Amino acid sequence: MAYERDMAIVFDSVTKAVIVSFRGATVYLPGPYADRKEAVLIAEAHCRRLGW
Protein backbone atom coordinates (compact mmCIF):
# COMPACT_ATOMS: atom_id res chain seq x y z
CA MET A 1 0.00 0.00 0.00
CA ALA A 2 1.42 3.39 -0.97
CA TYR A 3 1.88 5.95 1.78
CA GLU A 4 0.31 9.38 1.54
CA ARG A 5 2.49 12.38 0.86
CA ASP A 6 4.45 13.40 3.99
CA MET A 7 3.46 10.21 5.81
CA ALA A 8 6.34 8.59 7.70
CA ILE A 9 6.81 5.63 10.02
CA VAL A 10 10.04 5.38 12.02
CA PHE A 11 10.95 2.40 14.20
CA ASP A 12 13.31 3.05 17.12
CA SER A 13 15.31 -0.16 17.53
CA VAL A 14 16.64 0.92 20.94
CA THR A 15 13.30 1.63 22.66
CA LYS A 16 11.29 -0.69 20.35
CA ALA A 17 8.76 2.12 19.81
CA VAL A 18 7.40 3.62 16.61
CA ILE A 19 6.79 7.22 15.58
CA VAL A 20 4.07 7.94 13.03
CA SER A 21 3.65 11.16 11.09
CA PHE A 22 0.27 11.23 9.36
CA ARG A 23 -1.75 14.15 8.00
CA GLY A 24 0.19 16.75 9.96
CA ALA A 25 0.13 14.94 13.30
CA THR A 26 3.02 13.07 14.88
CA VAL A 27 2.24 10.26 17.31
CA TYR A 28 4.56 8.19 19.48
CA LEU A 29 3.43 4.59 19.97
CA PRO A 30 5.60 3.29 22.82
CA GLY A 31 5.36 -0.47 22.28
CA PRO A 32 7.58 -2.31 22.87
CA TYR A 33 7.26 -4.05 19.52
CA ALA A 34 9.18 -7.22 18.73
CA ASP A 35 10.70 -5.86 15.52
CA ARG A 36 10.33 -3.26 12.77
CA LYS A 37 7.81 -5.37 10.87
CA GLU A 38 5.41 -5.54 13.83
CA ALA A 39 5.86 -1.82 14.56
CA VAL A 40 5.06 -0.84 10.97
CA LEU A 41 1.91 -3.00 10.99
CA ILE A 42 0.74 -1.29 14.19
CA ALA A 43 1.56 2.16 12.79
CA GLU A 44 -0.30 1.45 9.55
CA ALA A 45 -3.32 0.21 11.53
CA HIS A 46 -3.24 3.50 13.46
CA CYS A 47 -3.31 5.43 10.17
CA ARG A 48 -6.20 3.31 8.87
CA ARG A 49 -8.25 4.19 11.97
CA LEU A 50 -7.68 7.84 11.04
CA GLY A 51 -9.06 7.36 7.53
CA TRP A 52 -6.15 6.22 5.37
The first five atom37 places (N, CA, C, CB, O) and aatype in JSON, in Angstrom:
{
  "aatype": [12, 0, 18, 6, 1, 3, 12, 0, 9, 19, 13, 3, 15, 19, 16, 11, 0, 19, 9, 19, 15, 13, 1, 7, 0, 16, 19, 18, 10, 14, 7, 14, 18, 0, 3, 1, 11, 6, 0, 19, 10, 9, 0, 6, 0, 8, 4, 1, 1, 10, 7, 17],
  "atom_mask": [
    [1, 1, 1, 1, 1],
    [1, 1, 1, 1, 1],
    [1, 1, 1, 1, 1],
    [1, 1, 1, 1, 1],
    [1, 1, 1, 1, 1],
    [1, 1, 1, 1, 1],
    [1, 1, 1, 1, 1],
    [1, 1, 1, 1, 1],
    [1, 1, 1, 1, 1],
    [1, 1, 1, 1, 1],
    [1, 1, 1, 1, 1],
    [1, 1, 1, 1, 1],
    [1, 1, 1, 1, 1],
    [1, 1, 1, 1, 1],
    [1, 1, 1, 1, 1],
    [1, 1, 1, 1, 1],
    [1, 1, 1, 1, 1],
    [1, 1, 1, 1, 1],
    [1, 1, 1, 1, 1],
    [1, 1, 1, 1, 1],
    [1, 1, 1, 1, 1],
    [1, 1, 1, 1, 1],
    [1, 1, 1, 1, 1],
    [1, 1, 1, 0, 1],
    [1, 1, 1, 1, 1],
    [1, 1, 1, 1, 1],
    [1, 1, 1, 1, 1],
    [1, 1, 1, 1, 1],
    [1, 1, 1, 1, 1],
    [1, 1, 1, 1, 1],
    [1, 1, 1, 0, 1],
    [1, 1, 1, 1, 1],
    [1, 1, 1, 1, 1],
    [1, 1, 1, 1, 1],
    [1, 1, 1, 1, 1],
    [1, 1, 1, 1, 1],
    [1, 1, 1, 1, 1],
    [1, 1, 1, 1, 1],
    [1, 1, 1, 1, 1],
    [1, 1, 1, 1, 1],
    [1, 1, 1, 1, 1],
    [1, 1, 1, 1, 1],
    [1, 1, 1, 1, 1],
    [1, 1, 1, 1, 1],
    [1, 1, 1, 1, 1],
    [1, 1, 1, 1, 1],
    [1, 1, 1, 1, 1],
    [1, 1, 1, 1, 1],
    [1, 1, 1, 1, 1],
    [1, 1, 1, 1, 1],
    [1, 1, 1, 0, 1],
    [1, 1, 1, 1, 1]
  ],
  "atom_positions": [
    [[0.85, -1.18, 0.0], [0.0, 0.0, 0.0], [0.9, 1.24, 0.0], [-0.97, 0.0, 1.23], [1.82, 1.34, 0.81]],
    [[0.63, 2.16, -0.88], [1.42, 3.39, -0.97], [1.07, 4.34, 0.18], [1.19, 4.09, -2.32], [-0.09, 4.49, 0.55]],
    [[2.09, 4.97, 0.72], [1.88, 5.95, 1.78], [1.43, 7.28, 1.17], [3.16, 6.15, 2.62], [1.74, 7.59, 0.02]],
    [[0.7, 8.04, 1.96], [0.31, 9.38, 1.54], [1.53, 10.29, 1.57], [-0.83, 9.95, 2.45], [2.53, 10.0, 2.23]],
    [[1.42, 11.39, 0.85], [2.49, 12.38, 0.86], [2.75, 12.85, 2.29], [2.13, 13.58, -0.05], [1.81, 13.1, 3.04]],
    [[3.99, 12.96, 2.66], [4.45, 13.4, 3.99], [4.12, 12.42, 5.11], [3.83, 14.74, 4.31], [4.25, 12.77, 6.29]],
    [[3.69, 11.23, 4.79], [3.46, 10.21, 5.81], [4.79, 9.5, 6.08], [2.35, 9.18, 5.35], [5.53, 9.18, 5.15]],
    [[5.08, 9.27, 7.36], [6.34, 8.59, 7.7], [6.12, 7.69, 8.91], [7.46, 9.62, 7.98], [5.36, 8.01, 9.82]],
    [[6.82, 6.57, 8.9], [6.81, 5.63, 10.02], [8.27, 5.34, 10.35], [6.01, 4.31, 9.68], [9.03, 4.9, 9.49]],
    [[8.65, 5.58, 11.6], [10.04, 5.38, 12.02], [10.06, 4.45, 13.23], [10.73, 6.74, 12.35], [9.42, 4.73, 14.24]],
    [[10.79, 3.35, 13.11], [10.95, 2.4, 14.2], [12.23, 2.71, 14.94], [10.95, 0.94, 13.67], [13.29, 2.85, 14.33]],
    [[12.14, 2.82, 16.27], [13.31, 3.05, 17.12], [13.76, 1.7, 17.65], [12.99, 4.05, 18.29], [13.1, 1.13, 18.53]],
    [[14.86, 1.18, 17.15], [15.31, -0.16, 17.53], [15.85, -0.22, 18.95], [16.38, -0.62, 16.57], [15.99, -1.32, 19.5]],
    [[16.15, 0.91, 19.56], [16.64, 0.92, 20.94], [15.46, 0.8, 21.91], [17.44, 2.21, 21.21], [15.48, -0.05, 22.81]],
    [[14.44, 1.64, 21.74], [13.3, 1.63, 22.66], [12.2, 0.68, 22.2], [12.73, 3.03, 22.81], [11.28, 0.39, 22.96]],
    [[12.29, 0.2, 20.95], [11.29, -0.69, 20.35], [9.93, 0.0, 20.18], [11.12, -1.95, 21.2], [8.88, -0.65, 20.21]],
    [[9.97, 1.32, 20.02], [8.76, 2.12, 19.81], [8.68, 2.53, 18.34], [8.76, 3.39, 20.74], [9.6, 2.29, 17.57]],
    [[7.56, 3.14, 17.98], [7.4, 3.62, 16.61], [6.82, 5.04, 16.64], [6.48, 2.67, 15.78], [5.98, 5.37, 17.49]],
    [[7.28, 5.86, 15.72], [6.79, 7.22, 15.58], [6.09, 7.31, 14.23], [7.96, 8.28, 15.71], [6.64, 6.9, 13.21]],
    [[4.88, 7.85, 14.24], [4.07, 7.94, 13.03], [3.76, 9.41, 12.74], [2.76, 7.12, 13.17], [3.28, 10.13, 13.62]],
    [[4.03, 9.83, 11.54], [3.65, 11.16, 11.09], [2.59, 10.96, 10.01], [4.88, 11.99, 10.55], [2.86, 10.36, 8.96]],
    [[1.39, 11.46, 10.26], [0.27, 11.23, 9.36], [-0.66, 12.43, 9.36], [-0.5, 9.95, 9.74], [-1.18, 12.82, 10.41]],
    [[-0.86, 13.0, 8.19], [-1.75, 14.15, 8.0], [-1.47, 15.29, 8.99], [-3.18, 13.71, 8.13], [-2.39, 15.86, 9.58]],
    [[-0.2, 15.6, 9.14], [0.19, 16.75, 9.96], [0.32, 16.48, 11.44], [0.0, 0.0, 0.0], [0.7, 17.38, 12.2]],
    [[0.02, 15.27, 11.88], [0.13, 14.94, 13.3], [1.2, 13.88, 13.49], [-1.23, 14.44, 13.85], [1.31, 12.94, 12.71]],
    [[2.0, 14.05, 14.54], [3.02, 13.07, 14.88], [2.63, 12.39, 16.17], [4.43, 13.73, 15.01], [2.29, 13.04, 17.16]],
    [[2.67, 11.05, 16.16], [2.24, 10.26, 17.31], [3.35, 9.28, 17.67], [0.91, 9.51, 17.02], [3.96, 8.66, 16.8]],
    [[3.59, 9.15, 18.95], [4.56, 8.19, 19.48], [3.79, 7.0, 20.03], [5.47, 8.85, 20.61], [2.96, 7.15, 20.93]],
    [[4.06, 5.82, 19.49], [3.43, 4.59, 19.97], [4.51, 3.79, 20.69], [2.78, 3.75, 18.78], [5.39, 3.21, 20.05]],
    [[4.47, 3.77, 22.03], [5.6, 3.29, 22.82], [5.94, 1.8, 22.73], [5.34, 3.6, 24.2], [7.08, 1.43, 23.01]],
    [[5.02, 0.96, 22.35], [5.36, -0.47, 22.28], [5.61, -1.06, 23.65], [0.0, 0.0, 0.0], [4.89, -0.7, 24.59]],
    [[6.55, -1.93, 23.83], [7.58, -2.31, 22.87], [7.05, -3.29, 21.82], [8.77, -2.93, 23.6], [6.19, -4.12, 22.1]],
    [[7.6, -3.16, 20.62], [7.26, -4.05, 19.52], [8.44, -4.99, 19.28], [6.9, -3.24, 18.23], [9.6, -4.6, 19.45]],
    [[8.14, -6.2, 18.88], [9.18, -7.22, 18.73], [10.23, -6.84, 17.69], [8.54, -8.54, 18.34], [11.42, -7.11, 17.87]],
    [[9.78, -6.21, 16.6], [10.7, -5.86, 15.52], [10.07, -4.77, 14.65], [11.07, -7.1, 14.66], [8.94, -4.35, 14.9]],
    [[10.81, -4.33, 13.64], [10.33, -3.26, 12.77], [9.05, -3.68, 12.04], [11.42, -2.89, 11.74], [8.14, -2.87, 11.89]],
    [[8.98, -4.91, 11.6], [7.81, -5.37, 10.87], [6.54, -5.23, 11.7], [8.0, -6.83, 10.44], [5.53, -4.73, 11.21]],
    [[6.58, -5.66, 12.95], [5.41, -5.54, 13.83], [5.07, -4.07, 14.07], [5.67, -6.24, 15.18], [3.9, -3.69, 14.06]],
    [[6.09, -3.25, 14.29], [5.86, -1.82, 14.56], [5.2, -1.13, 13.37], [7.19, -1.13, 14.9], [4.29, -0.32, 13.56]],
    [[5.64, -1.45, 12.17], [5.06, -0.84, 10.97], [3.61, -1.28, 10.81], [5.88, -1.23, 9.72], [2.76, -0.45, 10.45]],
    [[3.3, -2.54, 11.06], [1.91, -3.0, 10.99], [1.02, -2.25, 11.97], [1.84, -4.5, 11.26], [-0.1, -1.87, 11.62]],
    [[1.5, -2.04, 13.18], [0.74, -1.29, 14.19], [0.56, 0.17, 13.75], [1.45, -1.35, 15.57], [-0.52, 0.73, 13.89]],
    [[1.62, 0.76, 13.23], [1.56, 2.16, 12.79], [0.59, 2.32, 11.61], [2.96, 2.66, 12.38], [-0.17, 3.28, 11.57]],
    [[0.62, 1.38, 10.68], [-0.3, 1.45, 9.55], [-1.75, 1.26, 10.01], [0.06, 0.39, 8.5], [-2.65, 1.91, 9.47]],
    [[-1.97, 0.39, 10.97], [-3.32, 0.21, 11.53], [-3.81, 1.51, 12.17], [-3.34, -0.95, 12.57], [-4.97, 1.88, 12.04]],
    [[-2.91, 2.19, 12.86], [-3.24, 3.5, 13.46], [-3.69, 4.48, 12.38], [-2.02, 4.08, 14.24], [-4.68, 5.19, 12.56]],
    [[-2.97, 4.52, 11.27], [-3.31, 5.43, 10.17], [-4.66, 5.04, 9.54], [-2.19, 5.42, 9.1], [-5.44, 5.91, 9.16]],
    [[-4.91, 3.76, 9.43], [-6.2, 3.31, 8.87], [-7.37, 3.77, 9.74], [-6.22, 1.78, 8.72], [-8.42, 4.16, 9.22]],
    [[-7.19, 3.72, 11.06], [-8.25, 4.19, 11.97], [-8.53, 5.68, 11.77], [-7.86, 3.92, 13.44], [-9.63, 6.15, 12.05]],
    [[-7.52, 6.4, 11.28], [-7.68, 7.84, 11.04], [-8.15, 8.16, 9.63], [-6.37, 8.55, 11.3], [-8.24, 9.33, 9.26]],
    [[-8.47, 7.12, 8.84], [-9.06, 7.36, 7.53], [-8.19, 7.09, 6.32], [0.0, 0.0, 0.0], [-8.6, 7.4, 5.2]],
    [[-7.03, 6.52, 6.51], [-6.15, 6.22, 5.37], [-6.74, 5.18, 4.5], [-4.79, 5.77, 5.84], [-6.13, 4.8, 3.5]]
  ]
}
